[in-house]
Amino acid sequence: MQLPNKTGVLTFVGGAFEAIVGGAFVKSKAAHKLAVKGVVGSLRLKDDAVRKFETIREEAQDVYEEAKREADSCKCDANTDTNTDADEK
């Protein structure tokens, strides 16, 4: 059996230390406050994104409806022109 080298032992000790300290931090009030702030920030970001998306969607819908009305009016004008030409002959 081979004994671990210094790097392996230090890695193990460092990992064990971090697990103990990290576990204590996760259970602390500071970690709780930090997590709550992170979630609140995420929810605000989501709400802002939803509002912006809705604004973009509404503007795109307005542009679409306007283009549709213009296209319909052009069709009506084209039909009127062809009927006028037929009546003149």
N, C-alpha and C positions, 0 to 999 in steps of 0.2 A: 504494500500500500504506500502510495506517495503522499507526502505532506503537502498542503497547499502553500503556494509561494506568498510573498508579502502582499502582492497586489490582490490576490484572491481573498486573503484575510481582511485587508483594508476594505475591499468592496463589500464583503459580508458585514463587517462592523458598521460601515457607512449605511448600508441598506437597513440594518436593524435599528440604527439610531434614527434614521429618517422615518421608519415605520412608527416608532414610539412617539417622536416629536410630531410627525404628521397626524397621527391619530389623536393626539392631544389638541392639536390646532383645529382639526375638523370638528371636534366637540366643543370648541370654545365659542363664546359670544361674538368674538371678532370675526370668526369664520362665518357664523350665521348672518351677521350684518353684511358682510361682504357678498355672500350668496344672495341675500335679499336685494341688495343694490344691483347686482348683476341681472337678476330676474326682472326687476322693475325697469332697468335700462333696456332689456330685450323687449319687454312688452311695449314700452314707449316707441321703440324703433319699429316694431311691428305695426302699431297703430298709425304712425306717420307714413309708413309704406302703404298701408291700406288706403289712407286718405289720398295720398298722391296717385295711387293706381285708380281710385274712383274718379278723381278729377280728370285724369288722362282719358279714362274710358268715356266719361260724359262728353268731353271735348271731341273725341273721335266720333262718337255717336252723332253729335251736332254736325260735324263736317260731312259725315256719311249722309245724313238726312238732307242737308243742303244740296249736296251733289246729286242725290236722287231726285229732288224737286227740280233742279236745273235740267237734268236729263229728261224728265217727264215733260217739262215745258218745251224742250227742244223737239221732242217727238210730236207734241201737239202742233208746234209751228211747222214742222215738216209735213204733217198731214194736211194742214190748212193750205200750205203752198201747193201741194199736189192736187188738192181739190179745186183750187182756183185755176190752175193750168187746165184741168179737164173741163171746167165750165166755160173757159174762153174759147175752146175749140168747138 
